[in-house]
Amino acid sequence: MTDGAADRATTVFVAHRNLLFTVAYEMLGSAADAEDVLQETWLRWSAVDLGQVRDERAYLVRITTRQALNRLRTLSRRRESYVGPWLPEPLLTAPDVADDVELAESVSMALMLVLETLAPIERAVFVLREVFDLGYDEIAAAVGKAPAAVRQIAHRARRGVEARRPRETPAPAEVRAALASFQRAVDTGDLQGLLDVLSPEVVLVSDGGGLRQAARKPILGAEKVLRFFAGILAKAPGPVTSEQTQVNGAPGLLFRIGGELDGVLAVRLDGSLVAGIYYVRNPEKLHRVGTEAELRLG
Protein backbone atom coordinates (compact mmCIF):
# COMPACT_ATOMS: atom_id res chain seq x y z
CA MET A 1 0.00 0.00 0.00
CA THR A 2 1.37 3.40 -1.01
CA ASP A 3 1.74 6.22 1.50
CA GLY A 4 -1.26 7.99 -0.04
CA ALA A 5 -3.42 4.88 0.17
CA ALA A 6 -2.29 4.24 3.75
CA ASP A 7 -3.18 7.80 4.72
CA ARG A 8 -6.60 7.41 3.08
CA ALA A 9 -7.22 4.10 4.88
CA THR A 10 -6.28 5.67 8.22
CA THR A 11 -8.48 8.73 7.65
CA VAL A 12 -11.53 6.59 6.77
CA PHE A 13 -10.99 4.22 9.68
CA VAL A 14 -10.64 7.06 12.21
CA ALA A 15 -13.76 8.75 10.82
CA HIS A 16 -15.83 5.61 11.48
CA ARG A 17 -14.05 4.34 14.58
CA ASN A 18 -16.69 5.36 17.12
CA LEU A 19 -19.40 3.71 15.03
CA LEU A 20 -17.37 0.51 14.72
CA PHE A 21 -16.67 0.44 18.46
CA THR A 22 -20.38 0.84 19.18
CA VAL A 23 -21.24 -2.03 16.81
CA ALA A 24 -18.66 -4.30 18.42
CA TYR A 25 -19.59 -3.36 21.99
CA GLU A 26 -23.30 -3.93 21.45
CA MET A 27 -22.54 -7.33 19.95
CA LEU A 28 -20.07 -8.37 22.67
CA GLY A 29 -20.99 -6.50 25.85
CA SER A 30 -17.29 -6.01 26.49
CA ALA A 31 -15.33 -2.85 25.76
CA ALA A 32 -12.03 -4.73 26.01
CA ASP A 33 -13.14 -7.28 23.41
CA ALA A 34 -14.61 -4.52 21.25
CA GLU A 35 -11.20 -2.80 21.21
CA ASP A 36 -9.57 -6.09 20.18
CA VAL A 37 -12.11 -6.43 17.36
CA LEU A 38 -11.25 -2.93 16.18
CA GLN A 39 -7.57 -3.88 16.06
CA GLU A 40 -8.43 -6.92 13.93
CA THR A 41 -10.67 -4.76 11.75
CA TRP A 42 -7.87 -2.28 11.17
CA LEU A 43 -5.42 -5.02 10.16
CA ARG A 44 -7.84 -6.31 7.53
CA TRP A 45 -8.88 -2.84 6.40
CA SER A 46 -5.28 -1.72 5.92
CA ALA A 47 -4.76 -4.59 3.46
CA VAL A 48 -7.83 -3.74 1.34
CA ASP A 49 -7.55 -2.16 -2.12
CA LEU A 50 -9.64 0.94 -1.50
CA GLY A 51 -10.12 1.42 -5.23
CA GLN A 52 -12.38 -1.63 -5.20
CA VAL A 53 -14.52 -0.39 -2.25
CA ARG A 54 -17.77 1.38 -3.22
CA ASP A 55 -19.11 2.04 0.32
CA GLU A 56 -16.32 2.42 2.87
CA ARG A 57 -18.64 2.60 5.91
CA ALA A 58 -20.52 -0.54 4.90
CA TYR A 59 -17.27 -2.37 4.19
CA LEU A 60 -15.85 -1.49 7.62
CA VAL A 61 -19.09 -2.48 9.38
CA ARG A 62 -18.96 -5.81 7.53
CA ILE A 63 -15.40 -6.52 8.68
CA THR A 64 -16.22 -5.49 12.26
CA THR A 65 -19.35 -7.64 12.35
CA ARG A 66 -17.54 -10.73 11.12
CA GLN A 67 -14.73 -10.30 13.62
CA ALA A 68 -17.20 -9.64 16.45
CA LEU A 69 -19.23 -12.74 15.50
CA ASN A 70 -16.10 -14.89 15.65
CA ARG A 71 -15.23 -13.50 19.06
CA LEU A 72 -18.83 -13.73 20.31
CA ARG A 73 -18.91 -17.47 19.69
CA THR A 74 -15.71 -17.85 21.72
CA LEU A 75 -17.04 -15.62 24.50
CA SER A 76 -20.28 -17.60 24.69
CA ARG A 77 -18.28 -20.71 25.57
CA ARG A 78 -16.09 -18.78 28.03
CA ARG A 79 -19.10 -17.36 29.87
CA GLU A 80 -20.40 -20.85 30.58
CA SER A 81 -17.60 -21.19 33.15
CA TYR A 82 -17.86 -17.61 34.47
CA VAL A 83 -18.13 -17.42 38.26
CA GLY A 84 -21.56 -16.04 39.18
CA PRO A 85 -23.79 -13.84 37.02
CA TRP A 86 -22.20 -12.10 34.04
CA LEU A 87 -22.93 -8.42 33.41
CA PRO A 88 -21.79 -6.26 30.49
CA GLU A 89 -18.67 -4.20 31.01
CA PRO A 90 -19.98 -0.77 32.09
CA LEU A 91 -19.18 2.29 30.02
CA LEU A 92 -19.05 5.83 31.29
CA THR A 93 -20.88 7.90 28.70
CA ALA A 94 -21.17 11.61 28.02
CA PRO A 95 -24.39 13.40 29.02
CA ASP A 96 -25.33 13.87 25.35
CA VAL A 97 -25.65 10.10 24.94
CA ALA A 98 -28.67 10.20 27.26
CA ASP A 99 -30.19 12.85 24.97
CA ASP A 100 -30.07 10.40 22.05
CA VAL A 101 -32.91 8.10 23.11
CA GLU A 102 -32.18 5.36 20.57
CA LEU A 103 -28.46 5.24 21.39
CA ALA A 104 -29.04 5.36 25.15
CA GLU A 105 -31.55 2.50 25.05
CA SER A 106 -29.36 0.39 22.79
CA VAL A 107 -26.44 0.43 25.27
CA SER A 108 -28.55 0.29 28.45
CA MET A 109 -27.68 -2.46 30.91
CA ALA A 110 -31.24 -3.77 30.72
CA LEU A 111 -31.20 -4.21 26.94
CA MET A 112 -27.61 -5.50 26.86
CA LEU A 113 -28.66 -8.27 29.23
CA VAL A 114 -31.61 -9.13 26.99
CA LEU A 115 -29.22 -9.37 24.03
CA GLU A 116 -27.25 -11.96 26.00
CA THR A 117 -30.23 -14.35 25.62
CA LEU A 118 -29.89 -14.35 21.83
CA ALA A 119 -27.78 -16.71 19.75
CA PRO A 120 -24.69 -14.99 18.26
CA ILE A 121 -26.14 -14.66 14.74
CA GLU A 122 -29.45 -13.37 16.17
CA ARG A 123 -27.65 -10.77 18.24
CA ALA A 124 -25.63 -9.57 15.26
CA VAL A 125 -28.70 -9.28 13.03
CA PHE A 126 -30.75 -7.56 15.73
CA VAL A 127 -28.03 -5.01 16.46
CA LEU A 128 -27.41 -4.20 12.80
CA ARG A 129 -31.11 -3.99 11.90
CA GLU A 130 -32.84 -2.56 14.98
CA VAL A 131 -30.05 -0.36 16.33
CA PHE A 132 -28.13 0.71 13.22
CA ASP A 133 -31.01 0.41 10.73
CA LEU A 134 -28.96 -1.42 8.11
CA GLY A 135 -30.75 -2.92 5.12
CA TYR A 136 -31.24 -6.68 4.86
CA ASP A 137 -28.87 -6.96 1.89
CA GLU A 138 -26.15 -5.12 3.80
CA ILE A 139 -26.66 -7.31 6.89
CA ALA A 140 -26.64 -10.43 4.73
CA ALA A 141 -23.22 -9.47 3.36
CA ALA A 142 -21.95 -8.82 6.89
CA VAL A 143 -23.11 -12.11 8.44
CA GLY A 144 -22.73 -14.38 5.42
CA LYS A 145 -26.42 -15.28 5.07
CA ALA A 146 -29.01 -14.86 2.31
CA PRO A 147 -31.26 -11.79 2.68
CA ALA A 148 -34.34 -14.01 3.06
CA ALA A 149 -32.66 -15.87 5.92
CA VAL A 150 -31.65 -12.58 7.54
CA ARG A 151 -35.28 -11.42 7.48
CA GLN A 152 -36.35 -14.55 9.33
CA ILE A 153 -33.53 -14.21 11.87
CA ALA A 154 -34.39 -10.53 12.40
CA HIS A 155 -38.04 -11.38 13.03
CA ARG A 156 -37.13 -14.13 15.50
CA ALA A 157 -34.61 -11.93 17.33
CA ARG A 158 -37.02 -8.98 17.51
CA ARG A 159 -39.74 -11.20 18.95
CA GLY A 160 -37.33 -12.57 21.57
CA VAL A 161 -36.14 -9.11 22.60
CA GLU A 162 -39.63 -7.61 22.77
CA ALA A 163 -40.73 -10.41 25.08
CA ARG A 164 -37.96 -9.60 27.58
CA ARG A 165 -37.10 -5.91 27.31
CA PRO A 166 -38.47 -3.39 29.86
CA ARG A 167 -41.79 -1.95 28.75
CA GLU A 168 -41.08 1.63 29.79
CA THR A 169 -37.99 3.81 29.67
CA PRO A 170 -38.07 6.36 32.54
CA ALA A 171 -36.84 9.89 31.99
CA PRO A 172 -33.25 10.53 33.13
CA ALA A 173 -34.56 12.97 35.77
CA GLU A 174 -36.63 10.19 37.36
CA VAL A 175 -33.63 7.88 37.44
CA ARG A 176 -31.45 10.59 38.98
CA ALA A 177 -34.02 11.23 41.70
CA ALA A 178 -34.28 7.55 42.60
CA LEU A 179 -30.50 7.20 42.53
CA ALA A 180 -30.10 10.22 44.80
CA SER A 181 -32.32 8.56 47.42
CA PHE A 182 -30.46 5.26 46.98
CA GLN A 183 -27.10 7.02 47.18
CA ARG A 184 -28.03 9.00 50.29
CA ALA A 185 -29.21 5.85 52.07
CA VAL A 186 -26.06 3.87 51.27
CA ASP A 187 -23.65 6.72 52.04
CA THR A 188 -25.25 7.32 55.45
CA GLY A 189 -25.94 3.68 56.26
CA ASP A 190 -29.68 4.41 56.41
CA LEU A 191 -31.06 0.93 55.76
CA GLN A 192 -34.68 2.01 56.19
CA GLY A 193 -34.12 4.78 53.66
CA LEU A 194 -32.66 2.18 51.28
CA LEU A 195 -35.64 -0.10 51.79
CA ASP A 196 -38.00 2.79 51.02
CA VAL A 197 -36.55 3.30 47.53
CA LEU A 198 -36.57 -0.40 46.56
CA SER A 199 -39.48 -2.07 44.83
CA PRO A 200 -40.72 -5.09 46.83
CA GLU A 201 -39.87 -7.27 43.80
CA VAL A 202 -36.47 -5.70 43.14
CA VAL A 203 -33.84 -7.92 41.51
CA LEU A 204 -30.13 -7.44 42.16
CA VAL A 205 -27.56 -8.89 39.78
CA SER A 206 -23.98 -8.53 41.02
CA ASP A 207 -20.89 -9.41 39.00
CA GLY A 208 -17.67 -10.08 40.89
CA GLY A 209 -16.22 -12.58 38.42
CA GLY A 210 -14.87 -14.62 41.31
CA LEU A 211 -12.53 -11.75 42.19
CA ARG A 212 -14.82 -9.66 44.43
CA GLN A 213 -17.67 -10.52 46.77
CA ALA A 214 -20.88 -10.97 44.76
CA ALA A 215 -23.97 -13.13 44.90
CA ARG A 216 -23.67 -16.31 42.83
CA LYS A 217 -27.28 -15.90 41.72
CA PRO A 218 -29.62 -12.92 41.26
CA ILE A 219 -31.09 -11.75 44.57
CA LEU A 220 -34.87 -11.33 44.59
CA GLY A 221 -36.86 -9.13 46.98
CA ALA A 222 -36.21 -5.89 48.86
CA GLU A 223 -35.33 -7.50 52.20
CA LYS A 224 -32.68 -9.77 50.65
CA VAL A 225 -31.22 -6.95 48.58
CA LEU A 226 -31.07 -4.85 51.73
CA ARG A 227 -29.11 -7.58 53.51
CA PHE A 228 -26.66 -7.75 50.60
CA PHE A 229 -25.82 -4.06 50.83
CA ALA A 230 -25.79 -4.18 54.64
CA GLY A 231 -23.16 -6.91 54.38
CA ILE A 232 -21.00 -4.82 52.06
CA LEU A 233 -21.26 -1.81 54.36
CA ALA A 234 -20.45 -3.90 57.44
CA LYS A 235 -17.39 -5.56 55.86
CA ALA A 236 -16.02 -2.51 54.04
CA PRO A 237 -12.40 -1.88 55.11
CA GLY A 238 -12.90 1.87 54.74
CA PRO A 239 -15.54 4.56 54.20
CA VAL A 240 -18.07 3.81 51.46
CA THR A 241 -18.71 6.78 49.17
CA SER A 242 -20.50 7.17 45.88
CA GLU A 243 -20.99 9.67 43.10
CA GLN A 244 -23.50 9.95 40.30
CA THR A 245 -22.28 9.59 36.74
CA GLN A 246 -23.55 8.43 33.36
CA VAL A 247 -23.39 4.65 32.91
CA ASN A 248 -24.36 3.16 29.55
CA GLY A 249 -26.41 6.17 28.58
CA ALA A 250 -28.28 6.58 31.87
CA PRO A 251 -27.61 7.92 35.38
CA GLY A 252 -25.59 5.50 37.51
CA LEU A 253 -23.29 5.38 40.51
CA LEU A 254 -19.60 4.85 41.10
CA PHE A 255 -18.86 3.26 44.49
CA ARG A 256 -15.57 3.68 46.29
CA ILE A 257 -14.37 2.01 49.47
CA GLY A 258 -11.56 3.78 51.24
CA GLY A 259 -11.14 5.98 48.18
CA GLU A 260 -10.59 3.03 45.84
CA LEU A 261 -13.06 2.23 43.06
CA ASP A 262 -15.16 -0.75 44.14
CA GLY A 263 -17.88 -0.98 41.52
CA VAL A 264 -20.28 0.57 39.07
CA LEU A 265 -24.02 0.44 39.64
CA ALA A 266 -26.88 0.91 37.16
CA VAL A 267 -30.58 0.62 37.90
CA ARG A 268 -33.92 -0.07 36.26
CA LEU A 269 -37.00 1.70 37.61
CA ASP A 270 -40.60 0.64 38.04
CA GLY A 271 -42.39 3.92 38.57
CA SER A 272 -40.33 5.82 41.14
CA LEU A 273 -38.86 2.69 42.76
CA VAL A 274 -35.72 0.76 41.92
CA ALA A 275 -36.81 -2.56 40.40
CA GLY A 276 -33.49 -3.74 38.97
CA ILE A 277 -29.92 -3.24 40.20
CA TYR A 278 -26.87 -4.14 38.12
CA TYR A 279 -23.70 -3.96 40.19
CA VAL A 280 -20.36 -4.64 38.48
CA ARG A 281 -17.53 -5.27 40.95
CA ASN A 282 -15.26 -7.43 38.80
CA PRO A 283 -12.06 -5.32 38.67
CA GLU A 284 -11.27 -6.64 35.18
CA LYS A 285 -14.36 -4.80 33.94
CA LEU A 286 -13.52 -1.48 35.58
CA HIS A 287 -10.38 -0.51 33.70
CA ARG A 288 -12.19 1.97 31.43
CA VAL A 289 -14.05 3.70 34.26
CA GLY A 290 -12.77 7.25 34.36
CA THR A 291 -12.75 7.69 30.58
CA GLU A 292 -15.93 8.47 28.67
CA ALA A 293 -16.66 6.11 25.80
CA GLU A 294 -17.36 7.79 22.48
CA LEU A 295 -20.38 6.07 20.92
CA ARG A 296 -22.14 6.63 17.61
CA LEU A 297 -24.99 5.13 15.62
CA GLY A 298 -24.34 6.78 12.30
C-alpha positions in Angstrom: 0.0 0.0 0.0 1.4 3.4 -1.0 1.7 6.2 1.5 -1.3 8.0 0.0 -3.4 4.9 0.2 -2.3 4.2 3.7 -3.2 7.8 4.7 -6.6 7.4 3.1 -7.2 4.1 4.9 -6.3 5.7 8.2 -8.5 8.7 7.7 -11.5 6.6 6.8 -11.0 4.2 9.7 -10.6 7.1 12.2 -13.8 8.7 10.8 -15.8 5.6 11.5 -14.0 4.3 14.6 -16.7 5.4 17.1 -19.4 3.7 15.0 -17.4 0.5 14.7 -16.7 0.4 18.5 -20.4 0.8 19.2 -21.2 -2.0 16.8 -18.7 -4.3 18.4 -19.6 -3.4 22.0 -23.3 -3.9 21.4 -22.5 -7.3 20.0 -20.1 -8.4 22.7 -21.0 -6.5 25.8 -17.3 -6.0 26.5 -15.3 -2.9 25.8 -12.0 -4.7 26.0 -13.1 -7.3 23.4 -14.6 -4.5 21.3 -11.2 -2.8 21.2 -9.6 -6.1 20.2 -12.1 -6.4 17.4 -11.2 -2.9 16.2 -7.6 -3.9 16.1 -8.4 -6.9 13.9 -10.7 -4.8 11.7 -7.9 -2.3 11.2 -5.4 -5.0 10.2 -7.8 -6.3 7.5 -8.9 -2.8 6.4 -5.3 -1.7 5.9 -4.8 -4.6 3.5 -7.8 -3.7 1.3 -7.6 -2.2 -2.1 -9.6 0.9 -1.5 -10.1 1.4 -5.2 -12.4 -1.6 -5.2 -14.5 -0.4 -2.3 -17.8 1.4 -3.2 -19.1 2.0 0.3 -16.3 2.4 2.9 -18.6 2.6 5.9 -20.5 -0.5 4.9 -17.3 -2.4 4.2 -15.9 -1.5 7.6 -19.1 -2.5 9.4 -19.0 -5.8 7.5 -15.4 -6.5 8.7 -16.2 -5.5 12.3 -19.3 -7.6 12.4 -17.5 -10.7 11.1 -14.7 -10.3 13.6 -17.2 -9.6 16.4 -19.2 -12.7 15.5 -16.1 -14.9 15.6 -15.2 -13.5 19.1 -18.8 -13.7 20.3 -18.9 -17.5 19.7 -15.7 -17.9 21.7 -17.0 -15.6 24.5 -20.3 -17.6 24.7 -18.3 -20.7 25.6 -16.1 -18.8 28.0 -19.1 -17.4 29.9 -20.4 -20.9 30.6 -17.6 -21.2 33.2 -17.9 -17.6 34.5 -18.1 -17.4 38.3 -21.6 -16.0 39.2 -23.8 -13.8 37.0 -22.2 -12.1 34.0 -22.9 -8.4 33.4 -21.8 -6.3 30.5 -18.7 -4.2 31.0 -20.0 -0.8 32.1 -19.2 2.3 30.0 -19.1 5.8 31.3 -20.9 7.9 28.7 -21.2 11.6 28.0 -24.4 13.4 29.0 -25.3 13.9 25.3 -25.7 10.1 24.9 -28.7 10.2 27.3 -30.2 12.8 25.0 -30.1 10.4 22.1 -32.9 8.1 23.1 -32.2 5.4 20.6 -28.5 5.2 21.4 -29.0 5.4 25.2 -31.5 2.5 25.1 -29.4 0.4 22.8 -26.4 0.4 25.3 -28.5 0.3 28.5 -27.7 -2.5 30.9 -31.2 -3.8 30.7 -31.2 -4.2 26.9 -27.6 -5.5 26.9 -28.7 -8.3 29.2 -31.6 -9.1 27.0 -29.2 -9.4 24.0 -27.2 -12.0 26.0 -30.2 -14.3 25.6 -29.9 -14.3 21.8 -27.8 -16.7 19.8 -24.7 -15.0 18.3 -26.1 -14.7 14.7 -29.5 -13.4 16.2 -27.6 -10.8 18.2 -25.6 -9.6 15.3 -28.7 -9.3 13.0 -30.7 -7.6 15.7 -28.0 -5.0 16.5 -27.4 -4.2 12.8 -31.1 -4.0 11.9 -32.8 -2.6 15.0 -30.1 -0.4 16.3 -28.1 0.7 13.2 -31.0 0.4 10.7 -29.0 -1.4 8.1 -30.8 -2.9 5.1 -31.2 -6.7 4.9 -28.9 -7.0 1.9 -26.1 -5.1 3.8 -26.7 -7.3 6.9 -26.6 -10.4 4.7 -23.2 -9.5 3.4 -21.9 -8.8 6.9 -23.1 -12.1 8.4 -22.7 -14.4 5.4 -26.4 -15.3 5.1 -29.0 -14.9 2.3 -31.3 -11.8 2.7 -34.3 -14.0 3.1 -32.7 -15.9 5.9 -31.7 -12.6 7.5 -35.3 -11.4 7.5 -36.3 -14.6 9.3 -33.5 -14.2 11.9 -34.4 -10.5 12.4 -38.0 -11.4 13.0 -37.1 -14.1 15.5 -34.6 -11.9 17.3 -37.0 -9.0 17.5 -39.7 -11.2 19.0 -37.3 -12.6 21.6 -36.1 -9.1 22.6 -39.6 -7.6 22.8 -40.7 -10.4 25.1 -38.0 -9.6 27.6 -37.1 -5.9 27.3 -38.5 -3.4 29.9 -41.8 -2.0 28.8 -41.1 1.6 29.8 -38.0 3.8 29.7 -38.1 6.4 32.5 -36.8 9.9 32.0 -33.2 10.5 33.1 -34.6 13.0 35.8 -36.6 10.2 37.4 -33.6 7.9 37.4 -31.4 10.6 39.0 -34.0 11.2 41.7 -34.3 7.5 42.6 -30.5 7.2 42.5 -30.1 10.2 44.8 -32.3 8.6 47.4 -30.5 5.3 47.0 -27.1 7.0 47.2 -28.0 9.0 50.3 -29.2 5.9 52.1 -26.1 3.9 51.3 -23.7 6.7 52.0 -25.3 7.3 55.5 -25.9 3.7 56.3 -29.7 4.4 56.4 -31.1 0.9 55.8 -34.7 2.0 56.2 -34.1 4.8 53.7 -32.7 2.2 51.3 -35.6 -0.1 51.8 -38.0 2.8 51.0 -36.6 3.3 47.5 -36.6 -0.4 46.6 -39.5 -2.1 44.8 -40.7 -5.1 46.8 -39.9 -7.3 43.8 -36.5 -5.7 43.1 -33.8 -7.9 41.5 -30.1 -7.4 42.2 -27.6 -8.9 39.8 -24.0 -8.5 41.0 -20.9 -9.4 39.0 -17.7 -10.1 40.9 -16.2 -12.6 38.4 -14.9 -14.6 41.3 -12.5 -11.8 42.2 -14.8 -9.7 44.4 -17.7 -10.5 46.8 -20.9 -11.0 44.8 -24.0 -13.1 44.9 -23.7 -16.3 42.8 -27.3 -15.9 41.7 -29.6 -12.9 41.3 -31.1 -11.7 44.6 -34.9 -11.3 44.6 -36.9 -9.1 47.0 -36.2 -5.9 48.9 -35.3 -7.5 52.2 -32.7 -9.8 50.7 -31.2 -7.0 48.6 -31.1 -4.9 51.7 -29.1 -7.6 53.5 -26.7 -7.8 50.6 -25.8 -4.1 50.8 -25.8 -4.2 54.6 -23.2 -6.9 54.4 -21.0 -4.8 52.1 -21.3 -1.8 54.4 -20.4 -3.9 57.4 -17.4 -5.6 55.9 -16.0 -2.5 54.0 -12.4 -1.9 55.1 -12.9 1.9 54.7 -15.5 4.6 54.2 -18.1 3.8 51.5 -18.7 6.8 49.2 -20.5 7.2 45.9 -21.0 9.7 43.1 -23.5 9.9 40.3 -22.3 9.6 36.7 -23.6 8.4 33.4 -23.4 4.6 32.9 -24.4 3.2 29.6 -26.4 6.2 28.6 -28.3 6.6 31.9 -27.6 7.9 35.4 -25.6 5.5 37.5 -23.3 5.4 40.5 -19.6 4.9 41.1 -18.9 3.3 44.5 -15.6 3.7 46.3 -14.4 2.0 49.5 -11.6 3.8 51.2 -11.1 6.0 48.2 -10.6 3.0 45.8 -13.1 2.2 43.1 -15.2 -0.7 44.1 -17.9 -1.0 41.5 -20.3 0.6 39.1 -24.0 0.4 39.6 -26.9 0.9 37.2 -30.6 0.6 37.9 -33.9 -0.1 36.3 -37.0 1.7 37.6 -40.6 0.6 38.0 -42.4 3.9 38.6 -40.3 5.8 41.1 -38.9 2.7 42.8 -35.7 0.8 41.9 -36.8 -2.6 40.4 -33.5 -3.7 39.0 -29.9 -3.2 40.2 -26.9 -4.1 38.1 -23.7 -4.0 40.2 -20.4 -4.6 38.5 -17.5 -5.3 41.0 -15.3 -7.4 38.8 -12.1 -5.3 38.7 -11.3 -6.6 35.2 -14.4 -4.8 33.9 -13.5 -1.5 35.6 -10.4 -0.5 33.7 -12.2 2.0 31.4 -14.0 3.7 34.3 -12.8 7.3 34.4 -12.7 7.7 30.6 -15.9 8.5 28.7 -16.7 6.1 25.8 -17.4 7.8 22.5 -20.4 6.1 20.9 -22.1 6.6 17.6 -25.0 5.1 15.6 -24.3 6.8 12.3 
